Amino acid sequence: MKEKWVLEIKDLCARESVDFFFKQWGGRTAKAGGRKLNGAEHNAMPAHTREERGHALQMAS
């Protein structure tokens, strides 16, 4: 994966006030490629209400 691509996605998320979660660079485990992007882990996850989760599941079925 190219770092430039990941940074563009991270910047877009920041501009749009969207949480950004970076799982890992690659490999079969998180330790294989590491989880740090520019020296930091990015663990932000959006908060969902019970209604939003139900709606998403309903749309997927």
C-alpha distance matrix in Angstrom:
0.0 3.8 6.5 8.8 7.7 7.9 11.1 12.5 12.4 14.0 16.5 17.4 18.1 20.2 22.2 23.0 23.8 21.4 20.2 16.6 15.3 12.0 12.1 9.8 6.7 7.4 10.6 13.9 15.0 14.1 15.4 13.3 10.3 12.3 12.6 13.3 12.0 14.4 16.6 17.2 16.5 16.4 18.5 20.3 21.4 23.7 27.2 28.7 32.4 33.9 34.8 31.2 30.0 32.8 32.2 28.5 29.7 32.5 30.3 28.1 31.2
3.8 0.0 3.8 5.4 5.5 6.7 8.9 10.3 11.3 12.8 14.6 15.9 17.3 19.0 20.6 21.9 23.0 21.1 20.3 16.7 16.1 13.1 14.1 12.0 8.9 10.7 14.0 17.4 18.1 16.7 17.7 15.8 12.4 13.9 13.9 13.6 11.3 12.9 15.7 16.7 16.8 16.6 19.3 20.8 22.3 24.5 28.2 29.9 33.6 35.5 36.2 32.6 31.7 34.7 33.8 30.3 31.8 34.5 32.1 30.3 33.5
6.5 3.8 0.0 3.8 5.4 5.2 6.2 8.6 10.0 10.5 12.2 14.2 15.4 16.5 18.4 20.1 20.9 19.3 18.3 14.7 14.4 11.5 13.2 11.3 8.8 11.7 15.2 18.5 18.4 16.2 17.1 16.0 12.3 12.7 12.2 11.0 8.1 9.2 12.3 13.4 14.0 14.0 17.1 18.6 20.7 22.9 26.6 28.7 32.5 34.7 35.5 31.9 31.3 34.5 33.7 30.4 32.2 34.9 32.7 31.1 34.5
8.8 5.4 3.8 0.0 3.8 5.5 5.2 6.2 8.8 9.9 10.5 12.3 14.3 15.3 16.5 18.5 19.8 18.7 18.5 15.2 15.8 13.5 15.8 14.5 12.3 15.0 18.6 21.8 21.9 19.7 20.9 19.7 16.0 16.4 15.4 14.0 10.7 11.1 14.7 15.6 16.3 15.7 18.9 19.7 21.7 23.4 27.2 29.2 32.9 35.3 35.8 32.1 31.8 35.0 33.8 30.6 32.7 35.2 32.7 31.4 35.0
7.7 5.5 5.4 3.8 0.0 3.8 5.5 5.2 6.4 8.7 10.0 10.7 12.5 14.4 15.5 16.8 18.4 16.7 16.7 13.5 14.1 12.1 14.3 13.5 11.7 14.0 17.6 20.5 20.8 18.9 20.7 19.5 16.1 16.6 15.3 14.7 11.6 13.1 16.4 16.6 16.5 15.2 17.8 18.4 19.7 21.2 25.0 26.7 30.3 32.5 32.8 29.1 28.8 31.8 30.5 27.2 29.3 31.7 29.1 27.8 31.3
7.9 6.7 5.2 5.5 3.8 0.0 3.8 5.4 5.2 6.2 8.6 9.9 10.7 12.4 14.4 15.5 16.3 14.4 13.7 10.3 10.5 8.4 11.0 10.6 9.5 12.3 16.1 18.7 18.5 16.1 18.0 17.5 14.0 13.8 12.0 11.4 8.5 10.5 13.6 13.2 12.8 11.4 14.1 14.8 16.4 18.3 22.0 24.0 27.7 29.9 30.6 26.9 26.5 29.7 28.8 25.5 27.5 30.2 28.0 26.7 30.2
11.1 8.9 6.2 5.2 5.5 3.8 0.0 3.8 5.4 4.9 6.0 8.5 9.8 10.4 12.2 14.2 15.0 14.0 13.6 10.5 11.7 10.2 13.4 13.2 12.3 15.5 19.2 21.9 21.3 18.6 20.1 19.9 16.3 15.5 13.5 11.8 8.2 9.0 12.5 12.3 12.8 11.4 14.6 15.0 17.2 18.8 22.5 24.9 28.5 31.1 31.7 28.1 28.1 31.5 30.4 27.4 29.8 32.3 30.1 29.2 32.8
12.5 10.3 8.6 6.2 5.2 5.4 3.8 0.0 3.8 5.5 5.1 6.1 8.6 9.9 10.6 12.4 14.1 13.2 13.9 11.4 13.3 12.5 15.6 15.8 15.0 17.7 21.5 24.1 23.8 21.4 23.3 22.8 19.3 18.9 16.8 15.5 12.0 12.7 16.2 15.8 16.0 14.1 16.8 16.4 18.1 19.1 22.8 24.7 28.3 30.9 31.0 27.3 27.6 30.8 29.3 26.4 29.0 31.2 28.7 28.0 31.7
12.4 11.3 10.0 8.8 6.4 5.2 5.4 3.8 0.0 3.8 5.5 5.1 6.2 8.7 9.9 10.6 12.1 10.4 10.8 8.4 10.3 10.1 13.2 14.2 14.1 16.6 20.2 22.4 22.1 19.7 22.1 21.9 18.7 18.1 15.5 14.9 12.0 13.6 16.7 15.5 14.8 12.2 14.3 13.7 14.8 15.6 19.4 21.2 24.7 27.2 27.4 23.7 23.8 27.0 25.6 22.6 25.2 27.5 25.1 24.4 28.1
14.0 12.8 10.5 9.9 8.7 6.2 4.9 5.5 3.8 0.0 3.8 5.5 5.1 6.3 8.8 10.1 10.4 9.1 8.8 6.2 8.6 8.7 12.4 13.6 14.0 17.0 20.7 22.7 21.7 18.9 21.0 21.5 18.2 16.9 13.9 12.8 9.8 11.2 13.9 12.4 11.9 9.2 11.7 11.0 13.0 14.2 17.9 20.2 23.8 26.6 27.2 23.6 23.8 27.3 26.2 23.4 26.1 28.6 26.6 26.0 29.7
16.5 14.6 12.2 10.5 10.0 8.6 6.0 5.1 5.5 3.8 0.0 3.8 5.4 5.0 6.2 8.7 9.8 9.8 10.7 9.2 12.1 12.5 16.2 17.2 17.3 20.4 24.1 26.3 25.4 22.5 24.5 24.8 21.4 20.1 17.3 15.6 12.3 12.6 15.7 14.5 14.8 12.2 14.8 13.6 15.7 16.3 19.8 22.2 25.6 28.6 28.8 25.3 26.0 29.4 28.0 25.5 28.4 30.7 28.4 28.2 32.0
17.4 15.9 14.2 12.3 10.7 9.9 8.5 6.1 5.1 5.5 3.8 0.0 3.8 5.4 5.1 6.3 8.5 8.2 10.2 9.4 12.7 13.6 17.1 18.5 18.8 21.5 25.1 27.1 26.5 23.9 26.3 26.5 23.2 22.2 19.3 18.2 15.2 16.0 19.0 17.5 17.2 14.2 16.0 14.3 15.4 15.3 18.8 20.6 23.9 26.8 26.6 23.0 24.0 27.1 25.3 22.9 26.0 27.9 25.5 25.6 29.4
18.1 17.3 15.4 14.3 12.5 10.7 9.8 8.6 6.2 5.1 5.4 3.8 0.0 3.8 5.5 5.2 5.9 4.7 6.4 6.3 9.9 11.7 15.1 17.2 18.3 20.9 24.4 25.9 25.0 22.2 24.8 25.5 22.5 21.1 17.8 17.1 14.6 15.9 18.3 16.1 15.2 11.8 12.9 10.8 11.8 11.6 15.0 17.1 20.4 23.4 23.5 19.9 20.8 24.1 22.7 20.4 23.5 25.6 23.6 23.6 27.4
20.2 19.0 16.5 15.3 14.4 12.4 10.4 9.9 8.7 6.3 5.0 5.4 3.8 0.0 3.8 5.5 5.0 6.1 7.4 7.8 11.5 13.3 16.9 18.9 19.9 23.0 26.4 28.1 26.8 23.7 26.0 27.0 23.9 22.0 18.7 17.2 14.6 15.1 17.4 15.2 15.0 11.8 13.4 11.1 13.0 12.9 16.0 18.5 21.7 25.0 25.3 22.0 23.1 26.5 25.3 23.3 26.4 28.6 26.7 27.0 30.7
22.2 20.6 18.4 16.5 15.5 14.4 12.2 10.6 9.9 8.8 6.2 5.1 5.5 3.8 0.0 3.8 5.6 7.7 10.4 11.1 14.9 16.6 20.2 22.1 22.8 25.7 29.3 31.1 30.1 27.1 29.4 30.1 26.9 25.3 22.1 20.7 17.8 18.0 20.6 18.8 18.7 15.6 17.1 14.7 16.0 15.3 18.2 20.3 23.2 26.5 26.3 23.0 24.5 27.7 26.0 24.2 27.6 29.3 27.2 27.8 31.6
23.0 21.9 20.1 18.5 16.8 15.5 14.2 12.4 10.6 10.1 8.7 6.3 5.2 5.5 3.8 0.0 3.8 5.5 9.0 10.6 14.4 16.7 20.0 22.4 23.5 26.0 29.5 30.9 30.0 27.2 29.9 30.7 27.7 26.2 22.9 22.0 19.4 20.3 22.7 20.4 19.7 16.2 16.9 14.0 14.4 13.0 15.6 17.3 20.0 23.3 22.8 19.5 21.2 24.2 22.3 20.7 24.2 25.8 23.7 24.6 28.3
23.8 23.0 20.9 19.8 18.4 16.3 15.0 14.1 12.1 10.4 9.8 8.5 5.9 5.0 5.6 3.8 0.0 3.8 6.6 9.2 12.9 15.7 18.9 21.6 23.2 25.9 29.2 30.3 29.0 26.0 28.7 29.9 27.2 25.2 21.6 20.7 18.6 19.6 21.4 18.7 17.8 14.2 14.5 11.2 11.9 10.4 12.8 15.0 17.8 21.3 21.2 18.2 19.9 23.1 21.7 20.3 23.7 25.5 23.9 24.8 28.4
21.4 21.1 19.3 18.7 16.7 14.4 14.0 13.2 10.4 9.1 9.8 8.2 4.7 6.1 7.7 5.5 3.8 0.0 3.8 6.4 9.9 12.9 15.9 18.8 20.6 22.9 26.1 27.1 25.8 23.1 26.0 27.2 24.6 22.8 19.3 19.0 17.2 18.8 20.5 17.7 16.1 12.3 12.2 9.0 9.0 7.7 10.7 12.8 16.0 19.1 19.3 15.9 17.1 20.5 19.3 17.4 20.6 22.7 21.1 21.6 25.3
20.2 20.3 18.3 18.5 16.7 13.7 13.6 13.9 10.8 8.8 10.7 10.2 6.4 7.4 10.4 9.0 6.6 3.8 0.0 3.8 6.7 10.1 13.0 16.1 18.3 20.7 23.7 24.4 22.9 20.0 22.8 24.3 22.0 19.9 16.2 16.2 14.9 16.9 18.1 14.9 12.9 9.1 8.4 5.2 5.7 5.8 9.2 11.9 15.4 18.4 19.3 16.1 16.6 20.2 19.7 17.6 20.4 23.0 21.8 21.8 25.4
16.6 16.7 14.7 15.2 13.5 10.3 10.5 11.4 8.4 6.2 9.2 9.4 6.3 7.8 11.1 10.6 9.2 6.4 3.8 0.0 3.8 6.6 9.8 12.5 14.6 17.1 20.2 21.3 19.8 16.9 19.6 20.9 18.4 16.4 12.9 12.8 11.5 13.8 15.2 12.3 10.2 6.5 6.9 5.3 6.8 8.4 12.1 14.6 18.3 20.9 22.0 18.7 18.6 22.2 21.7 19.1 21.5 24.4 23.0 22.5 26.1
15.3 16.1 14.4 15.8 14.1 10.5 11.7 13.3 10.3 8.6 12.1 12.7 9.9 11.5 14.9 14.4 12.9 9.9 6.7 3.8 0.0 3.8 6.2 9.4 12.1 14.3 17.1 17.9 16.2 13.3 16.2 17.6 15.5 13.5 9.9 10.8 10.5 13.5 14.3 11.3 8.4 5.2 4.7 5.2 6.3 9.3 12.6 15.0 18.7 20.9 22.4 19.3 18.4 22.0 22.1 19.2 21.0 24.2 23.2 22.0 25.4
12.0 13.1 11.5 13.5 12.1 8.4 10.2 12.5 10.1 8.7 12.5 13.6 11.7 13.3 16.6 16.7 15.7 12.9 10.1 6.6 3.8 0.0 3.8 6.0 8.4 10.9 13.9 15.1 13.6 10.6 13.3 14.3 11.9 10.1 6.8 8.0 7.7 11.3 12.1 9.9 7.1 5.4 6.6 8.5 10.0 13.0 16.3 18.6 22.3 24.3 25.8 22.6 21.5 25.0 25.0 21.9 23.4 26.7 25.4 23.9 27.2
12.1 14.1 13.2 15.8 14.3 11.0 13.4 15.6 13.2 12.4 16.2 17.1 15.1 16.9 20.2 20.0 18.9 15.9 13.0 9.8 6.2 3.8 0.0 3.8 7.3 8.7 11.1 11.7 10.0 7.3 10.6 11.6 10.0 8.6 5.9 8.8 9.8 13.6 13.8 11.7 8.6 8.0 8.0 10.6 11.3 14.5 17.5 19.3 22.9 24.4 26.2 23.2 21.4 24.8 25.2 21.9 22.9 26.3 25.4 23.4 26.4
9.8 12.0 11.3 14.5 13.5 10.6 13.2 15.8 14.2 13.6 17.2 18.5 17.2 18.9 22.1 22.4 21.6 18.8 16.1 12.5 9.4 6.0 3.8 0.0 3.8 5.6 8.1 9.7 8.3 5.6 8.1 8.4 6.3 5.6 4.3 7.4 8.7 12.4 12.6 11.6 9.3 9.9 10.9 13.8 15.0 18.2 21.2 23.1 26.7 28.1 29.9 26.8 25.1 28.3 28.7 25.2 26.1 29.5 28.3 26.1 29.0
6.7 8.9 8.8 12.3 11.7 9.5 12.3 15.0 14.1 14.0 17.3 18.8 18.3 19.9 22.8 23.5 23.2 20.6 18.3 14.6 12.1 8.4 7.3 3.8 0.0 3.8 7.1 10.0 9.6 7.7 9.1 8.0 4.8 5.9 6.4 8.2 8.7 11.9 12.7 12.8 11.4 12.3 14.0 16.7 18.1 21.1 24.3 26.2 29.9 31.3 32.9 29.6 28.0 31.1 31.2 27.7 28.6 31.8 30.4 28.1 31.0
7.4 10.7 11.7 15.0 14.0 12.3 15.5 17.7 16.6 17.0 20.4 21.5 20.9 23.0 25.7 26.0 25.9 22.9 20.7 17.1 14.3 10.9 8.7 5.6 3.8 0.0 3.7 6.8 7.6 7.3 8.9 6.7 5.2 7.7 9.0 11.5 12.4 15.6 16.2 16.3 14.5 15.3 16.4 19.1 19.8 22.8 25.9 27.3 30.8 31.9 33.4 30.3 28.3 31.2 31.4 27.7 28.2 31.4 30.0 27.3 30.0
10.6 14.0 15.2 18.6 17.6 16.1 19.2 21.5 20.2 20.7 24.1 25.1 24.4 26.4 29.3 29.5 29.2 26.1 23.7 20.2 17.1 13.9 11.1 8.1 7.1 3.7 0.0 3.8 5.6 7.1 8.1 5.2 5.9 8.9 11.0 13.9 15.4 18.6 18.6 18.7 16.9 18.0 18.7 21.6 22.2 25.2 28.0 29.3 32.7 33.4 35.1 32.2 29.8 32.5 33.0 29.4 29.4 32.7 31.5 28.6 30.9
13.9 17.4 18.5 21.8 20.5 18.7 21.9 24.1 22.4 22.7 26.3 27.1 25.9 28.1 31.1 30.9 30.3 27.1 24.4 21.3 17.9 15.1 11.7 9.7 10.0 6.8 3.8 0.0 3.8 7.0 8.4 6.6 8.7 10.8 12.5 15.9 17.9 21.2 20.9 20.5 18.2 19.1 19.1 22.0 22.1 25.1 27.5 28.5 31.7 32.0 33.9 31.3 28.6 31.1 31.9 28.4 27.9 31.3 30.5 27.4 29.4
15.0 18.1 18.4 21.9 20.8 18.5 21.3 23.8 22.1 21.7 25.4 26.5 25.0 26.8 30.1 30.0 29.0 25.8 22.9 19.8 16.2 13.6 10.0 8.3 9.6 7.6 5.6 3.8 0.0 3.8 5.3 5.3 7.6 8.5 10.0 13.6 16.1 19.4 18.6 17.9 15.4 16.8 16.6 19.8 20.1 23.4 25.7 27.1 30.2 30.7 32.9 30.4 27.8 30.5 31.6 28.2 27.9 31.5 31.0 28.1 30.2
14.1 16.7 16.2 19.7 18.9 16.1 18.6 21.4 19.7 18.9 22.5 23.9 22.2 23.7 27.1 27.2 26.0 23.1 20.0 16.9 13.3 10.6 7.3 5.6 7.7 7.3 7.1 7.0 3.8 0.0 3.8 5.5 6.3 5.6 6.4 10.0 12.8 16.1 15.1 14.2 11.7 13.2 13.3 16.7 17.5 21.0 23.4 25.2 28.5 29.4 31.7 29.0 26.7 29.8 30.8 27.5 27.6 31.3 30.7 28.1 30.6
15.4 17.7 17.1 20.9 20.7 18.0 20.1 23.3 22.1 21.0 24.5 26.3 24.8 26.0 29.4 29.9 28.7 26.0 22.8 19.6 16.2 13.3 10.6 8.1 9.1 8.9 8.1 8.4 5.3 3.8 0.0 3.8 5.6 4.9 7.4 10.3 13.4 16.1 14.6 14.5 12.7 15.1 15.6 19.3 20.6 24.2 26.5 28.6 31.8 32.8 35.2 32.6 30.4 33.5 34.5 31.3 31.4 35.1 34.5 31.9 34.3
13.3 15.8 16.0 19.7 19.5 17.5 19.9 22.8 21.9 21.5 24.8 26.5 25.5 27.0 30.1 30.7 29.9 27.2 24.3 20.9 17.6 14.3 11.6 8.4 8.0 6.7 5.2 6.6 5.3 5.5 3.8 0.0 3.8 5.9 9.1 11.7 14.1 16.8 16.0 16.4 14.9 17.1 18.0 21.4 22.6 26.0 28.6 30.4 33.8 34.7 36.9 34.1 31.8 34.8 35.6 32.1 32.2 35.7 34.9 32.1 34.5
10.3 12.4 12.3 16.0 16.1 14.0 16.3 19.3 18.7 18.2 21.4 23.2 22.5 23.9 26.9 27.7 27.2 24.6 22.0 18.4 15.5 11.9 10.0 6.3 4.8 5.2 5.9 8.7 7.6 6.3 5.6 3.8 0.0 3.8 6.9 8.9 10.8 13.5 13.1 13.8 12.7 14.7 16.2 19.5 21.0 24.4 27.3 29.3 32.8 34.1 36.0 33.0 31.1 34.2 34.7 31.2 31.8 35.2 34.0 31.5 34.2
12.3 13.9 12.7 16.4 16.6 13.8 15.5 18.9 18.1 16.9 20.1 22.2 21.1 22.0 25.3 26.2 25.2 22.8 19.9 16.4 13.5 10.1 8.6 5.6 5.9 7.7 8.9 10.8 8.5 5.6 4.9 5.9 3.8 0.0 3.8 5.8 8.7 11.4 10.3 10.5 9.4 11.8 13.4 16.9 18.8 22.3 25.1 27.4 30.9 32.4 34.5 31.6 29.8 33.2 33.8 30.5 31.2 34.8 33.8 31.6 34.4
12.6 13.9 12.2 15.4 15.3 12.0 13.5 16.8 15.5 13.9 17.3 19.3 17.8 18.7 22.1 22.9 21.6 19.3 16.2 12.9 9.9 6.8 5.9 4.3 6.4 9.0 11.0 12.5 10.0 6.4 7.4 9.1 6.9 3.8 0.0 3.8 6.6 9.9 9.1 8.0 6.0 8.1 9.6 13.1 15.1 18.7 21.5 24.0 27.5 29.2 31.3 28.4 26.8 30.3 30.8 27.7 28.7 32.2 31.2 29.3 32.3
13.3 13.6 11.0 14.0 14.7 11.4 11.8 15.5 14.9 12.8 15.6 18.2 17.1 17.2 20.7 22.0 20.7 19.0 16.2 12.8 10.8 8.0 8.8 7.4 8.2 11.5 13.9 15.9 13.6 10.0 10.3 11.7 8.9 5.8 3.8 0.0 3.8 6.3 5.3 4.9 4.7 7.5 10.2 13.4 16.1 19.5 22.5 25.3 28.9 31.0 32.9 29.9 28.8 32.4 32.7 29.7 31.1 34.5 33.4 31.7 34.9
12.0 11.3 8.1 10.7 11.6 8.5 8.2 12.0 12.0 9.8 12.3 15.2 14.6 14.6 17.8 19.4 18.6 17.2 14.9 11.5 10.5 7.7 9.8 8.7 8.7 12.4 15.4 17.9 16.1 12.8 13.4 14.1 10.8 8.7 6.6 3.8 0.0 3.8 5.3 5.4 6.2 7.5 11.0 13.3 16.2 19.2 22.4 25.3 28.9 31.3 32.9 29.6 28.9 32.5 32.4 29.3 31.1 34.3 32.8 31.4 34.8
14.4 12.9 9.2 11.1 13.1 10.5 9.0 12.7 13.6 11.2 12.6 16.0 15.9 15.1 18.0 20.3 19.6 18.8 16.9 13.8 13.5 11.3 13.6 12.4 11.9 15.6 18.6 21.2 19.4 16.1 16.1 16.8 13.5 11.4 9.9 6.3 3.8 0.0 3.8 5.7 8.4 9.9 13.6 15.5 18.8 21.6 24.8 27.8 31.4 34.0 35.5 32.4 31.9 35.5 35.3 32.4 34.4 37.5 36.0 34.7 38.2
16.6 15.7 12.3 14.7 16.4 13.6 12.5 16.2 16.7 13.9 15.7 19.0 18.3 17.4 20.6 22.7 21.4 20.5 18.1 15.2 14.3 12.1 13.8 12.6 12.7 16.2 18.6 20.9 18.6 15.1 14.6 16.0 13.1 10.3 9.1 5.3 5.3 3.8 0.0 3.8 7.1 9.8 13.1 15.6 19.0 22.2 25.0 28.2 31.7 34.2 36.1 33.1 32.4 36.1 36.3 33.5 35.2 38.5 37.3 36.0 39.3
17.2 16.7 13.4 15.6 16.6 13.2 12.3 15.8 15.5 12.4 14.5 17.5 16.1 15.2 18.8 20.4 18.7 17.7 14.9 12.3 11.3 9.9 11.7 11.6 12.8 16.3 18.7 20.5 17.9 14.2 14.5 16.4 13.8 10.5 8.0 4.9 5.4 5.7 3.8 0.0 3.8 6.4 9.5 12.0 15.5 18.7 21.4 24.6 28.1 30.6 32.5 29.7 29.0 32.8 33.1 30.4 32.2 35.5 34.5 33.3 36.6
16.5 16.8 14.0 16.3 16.5 12.8 12.8 16.0 14.8 11.9 14.8 17.2 15.2 15.0 18.7 19.7 17.8 16.1 12.9 10.2 8.4 7.1 8.6 9.3 11.4 14.5 16.9 18.2 15.4 11.7 12.7 14.9 12.7 9.4 6.0 4.7 6.2 8.4 7.1 3.8 0.0 3.8 6.2 9.3 12.4 15.9 18.5 21.6 25.1 27.4 29.5 26.7 25.7 29.5 30.0 27.2 28.8 32.2 31.4 30.1 33.3
16.4 16.6 14.0 15.7 15.2 11.4 11.4 14.1 12.2 9.2 12.2 14.2 11.8 11.8 15.6 16.2 14.2 12.3 9.1 6.5 5.2 5.4 8.0 9.9 12.3 15.3 18.0 19.1 16.8 13.2 15.1 17.1 14.7 11.8 8.1 7.5 7.5 9.9 9.8 6.4 3.8 0.0 3.8 6.0 9.2 12.4 15.3 18.4 22.0 24.4 26.3 23.4 22.7 26.4 26.7 24.0 25.9 29.1 28.2 27.2 30.5
18.5 19.3 17.1 18.9 17.8 14.1 14.6 16.8 14.3 11.7 14.8 16.0 12.9 13.4 17.1 16.9 14.5 12.2 8.4 6.9 4.7 6.6 8.0 10.9 14.0 16.4 18.7 19.1 16.6 13.3 15.6 18.0 16.2 13.4 9.6 10.2 11.0 13.6 13.1 9.5 6.2 3.8 0.0 3.8 6.3 10.0 12.4 15.5 18.9 21.2 23.3 20.6 19.7 23.5 24.1 21.6 23.2 26.6 26.1 25.1 28.2
20.3 20.8 18.6 19.7 18.4 14.8 15.0 16.4 13.7 11.0 13.6 14.3 10.8 11.1 14.7 14.0 11.2 9.0 5.2 5.3 5.2 8.5 10.6 13.8 16.7 19.1 21.6 22.0 19.8 16.7 19.3 21.4 19.5 16.9 13.1 13.4 13.3 15.5 15.6 12.0 9.3 6.0 3.8 0.0 3.8 6.7 9.4 12.7 16.1 18.8 20.6 17.9 17.5 21.3 21.7 19.5 21.6 24.7 24.1 23.6 26.9
21.4 22.3 20.7 21.7 19.7 16.4 17.2 18.1 14.8 13.0 15.7 15.4 11.8 13.0 16.0 14.4 11.9 9.0 5.7 6.8 6.3 10.0 11.3 15.0 18.1 19.8 22.2 22.1 20.1 17.5 20.6 22.6 21.0 18.8 15.1 16.1 16.2 18.8 19.0 15.5 12.4 9.2 6.3 3.8 0.0 3.8 6.4 9.2 12.8 15.2 17.1 14.4 13.8 17.6 18.0 15.9 17.9 21.0 20.7 20.2 23.4
23.7 24.5 22.9 23.4 21.2 18.3 18.8 19.1 15.6 14.2 16.3 15.3 11.6 12.9 15.3 13.0 10.4 7.7 5.8 8.4 9.3 13.0 14.5 18.2 21.1 22.8 25.2 25.1 23.4 21.0 24.2 26.0 24.4 22.3 18.7 19.5 19.2 21.6 22.2 18.7 15.9 12.4 10.0 6.7 3.8 0.0 3.8 6.3 9.9 12.8 14.1 11.2 11.4 15.2 15.3 13.6 16.1 18.8 18.4 18.6 21.8
27.2 28.2 26.6 27.2 25.0 22.0 22.5 22.8 19.4 17.9 19.8 18.8 15.0 16.0 18.2 15.6 12.8 10.7 9.2 12.1 12.6 16.3 17.5 21.2 24.3 25.9 28.0 27.5 25.7 23.4 26.5 28.6 27.3 25.1 21.5 22.5 22.4 24.8 25.0 21.4 18.5 15.3 12.4 9.4 6.4 3.8 0.0 3.8 6.8 9.9 11.7 9.6 10.0 13.6 14.2 13.4 15.6 18.2 18.5 19.1 21.9
28.7 29.9 28.7 29.2 26.7 24.0 24.9 24.7 21.2 20.2 22.2 20.6 17.1 18.5 20.3 17.3 15.0 12.8 11.9 14.6 15.0 18.6 19.3 23.1 26.2 27.3 29.3 28.5 27.1 25.2 28.6 30.4 29.3 27.4 24.0 25.3 25.3 27.8 28.2 24.6 21.6 18.4 15.5 12.7 9.2 6.3 3.8 0.0 3.7 6.5 8.0 5.9 6.4 9.9 10.6 10.2 12.4 14.7 15.3 16.2 18.8
32.4 33.6 32.5 32.9 30.3 27.7 28.5 28.3 24.7 23.8 25.6 23.9 20.4 21.7 23.2 20.0 17.8 16.0 15.4 18.3 18.7 22.3 22.9 26.7 29.9 30.8 32.7 31.7 30.2 28.5 31.8 33.8 32.8 30.9 27.5 28.9 28.9 31.4 31.7 28.1 25.1 22.0 18.9 16.1 12.8 9.9 6.8 3.7 0.0 3.8 5.3 5.2 6.4 8.8 10.0 10.9 12.7 14.3 15.6 17.1 19.1
33.9 35.5 34.7 35.3 32.5 29.9 31.1 30.9 27.2 26.6 28.6 26.8 23.4 25.0 26.5 23.3 21.3 19.1 18.4 20.9 20.9 24.3 24.4 28.1 31.3 31.9 33.4 32.0 30.7 29.4 32.8 34.7 34.1 32.4 29.2 31.0 31.3 34.0 34.2 30.6 27.4 24.4 21.2 18.8 15.2 12.8 9.9 6.5 3.8 0.0 3.8 5.5 5.3 6.3 8.7 10.1 10.9 12.4 14.5 15.8 17.1
34.8 36.2 35.5 35.8 32.8 30.6 31.7 31.0 27.4 27.2 28.8 26.6 23.5 25.3 26.3 22.8 21.2 19.3 19.3 22.0 22.4 25.8 26.2 29.9 32.9 33.4 35.1 33.9 32.9 31.7 35.2 36.9 36.0 34.5 31.3 32.9 32.9 35.5 36.1 32.5 29.5 26.3 23.3 20.6 17.1 14.1 11.7 8.0 5.3 3.8 0.0 3.8 5.5 5.2 6.2 8.7 10.0 10.5 12.4 14.5 15.8
31.2 32.6 31.9 32.1 29.1 26.9 28.1 27.3 23.7 23.6 25.3 23.0 19.9 22.0 23.0 19.5 18.2 15.9 16.1 18.7 19.3 22.6 23.2 26.8 29.6 30.3 32.2 31.3 30.4 29.0 32.6 34.1 33.0 31.6 28.4 29.9 29.6 32.4 33.1 29.7 26.7 23.4 20.6 17.9 14.4 11.2 9.6 5.9 5.2 5.5 3.8 0.0 3.8 5.4 5.0 6.2 8.7 9.8 10.6 12.5 14.6
30.0 31.7 31.3 31.8 28.8 26.5 28.1 27.6 23.8 23.8 26.0 24.0 20.8 23.1 24.5 21.2 19.9 17.1 16.6 18.6 18.4 21.5 21.4 25.1 28.0 28.3 29.8 28.6 27.8 26.7 30.4 31.8 31.1 29.8 26.8 28.8 28.9 31.9 32.4 29.0 25.7 22.7 19.7 17.5 13.8 11.4 10.0 6.4 6.4 5.3 5.5 3.8 0.0 3.8 5.4 5.2 6.3 8.6 10.0 10.9 12.8
32.8 34.7 34.5 35.0 31.8 29.7 31.5 30.8 27.0 27.3 29.4 27.1 24.1 26.5 27.7 24.2 23.1 20.5 20.2 22.2 22.0 25.0 24.8 28.3 31.1 31.2 32.5 31.1 30.5 29.8 33.5 34.8 34.2 33.2 30.3 32.4 32.5 35.5 36.1 32.8 29.5 26.4 23.5 21.3 17.6 15.2 13.6 9.9 8.8 6.3 5.2 5.4 3.8 0.0 3.8 5.5 5.2 6.1 8.7 10.0 11.0
32.2 33.8 33.7 33.8 30.5 28.8 30.4 29.3 25.6 26.2 28.0 25.3 22.7 25.3 26.0 22.3 21.7 19.3 19.7 21.7 22.1 25.0 25.2 28.7 31.2 31.4 33.0 31.9 31.6 30.8 34.5 35.6 34.7 33.8 30.8 32.7 32.4 35.3 36.3 33.1 30.0 26.7 24.1 21.7 18.0 15.3 14.2 10.6 10.0 8.7 6.2 5.0 5.4 3.8 0.0 3.8 5.4 5.0 6.2 8.7 10.3
28.5 30.3 30.4 30.6 27.2 25.5 27.4 26.4 22.6 23.4 25.5 22.9 20.4 23.3 24.2 20.7 20.3 17.4 17.6 19.1 19.2 21.9 21.9 25.2 27.7 27.7 29.4 28.4 28.2 27.5 31.3 32.1 31.2 30.5 27.7 29.7 29.3 32.4 33.5 30.4 27.2 24.0 21.6 19.5 15.9 13.6 13.4 10.2 10.9 10.1 8.7 6.2 5.2 5.5 3.8 0.0 3.8 5.4 5.2 6.4 9.0
29.7 31.8 32.2 32.7 29.3 27.5 29.8 29.0 25.2 26.1 28.4 26.0 23.5 26.4 27.6 24.2 23.7 20.6 20.4 21.5 21.0 23.4 22.9 26.1 28.6 28.2 29.4 27.9 27.9 27.6 31.4 32.2 31.8 31.2 28.7 31.1 31.1 34.4 35.2 32.2 28.8 25.9 23.2 21.6 17.9 16.1 15.6 12.4 12.7 10.9 10.0 8.7 6.3 5.2 5.4 3.8 0.0 3.8 5.4 5.2 6.5
32.5 34.5 34.9 35.2 31.7 30.2 32.3 31.2 27.5 28.6 30.7 27.9 25.6 28.6 29.3 25.8 25.5 22.7 23.0 24.4 24.2 26.7 26.3 29.5 31.8 31.4 32.7 31.3 31.5 31.3 35.1 35.7 35.2 34.8 32.2 34.5 34.3 37.5 38.5 35.5 32.2 29.1 26.6 24.7 21.0 18.8 18.2 14.7 14.3 12.4 10.5 9.8 8.6 6.1 5.0 5.4 3.8 0.0 3.8 5.5 5.6
30.3 32.1 32.7 32.7 29.1 28.0 30.1 28.7 25.1 26.6 28.4 25.5 23.6 26.7 27.2 23.7 23.9 21.1 21.8 23.0 23.2 25.4 25.4 28.3 30.4 30.0 31.5 30.5 31.0 30.7 34.5 34.9 34.0 33.8 31.2 33.4 32.8 36.0 37.3 34.5 31.4 28.2 26.1 24.1 20.7 18.4 18.5 15.3 15.6 14.5 12.4 10.6 10.0 8.7 6.2 5.2 5.4 3.8 0.0 3.8 5.6
28.1 30.3 31.1 31.4 27.8 26.7 29.2 28.0 24.4 26.0 28.2 25.6 23.6 27.0 27.8 24.6 24.8 21.6 21.8 22.5 22.0 23.9 23.4 26.1 28.1 27.3 28.6 27.4 28.1 28.1 31.9 32.1 31.5 31.6 29.3 31.7 31.4 34.7 36.0 33.3 30.1 27.2 25.1 23.6 20.2 18.6 19.1 16.2 17.1 15.8 14.5 12.5 10.9 10.0 8.7 6.4 5.2 5.5 3.8 0.0 3.8
31.2 33.5 34.5 35.0 31.3 30.2 32.8 31.7 28.1 29.7 32.0 29.4 27.4 30.7 31.6 28.3 28.4 25.3 25.4 26.1 25.4 27.2 26.4 29.0 31.0 30.0 30.9 29.4 30.2 30.6 34.3 34.5 34.2 34.4 32.3 34.9 34.8 38.2 39.3 36.6 33.3 30.5 28.2 26.9 23.4 21.8 21.9 18.8 19.1 17.1 15.8 14.6 12.8 11.0 10.3 9.0 6.5 5.6 5.6 3.8 0.0
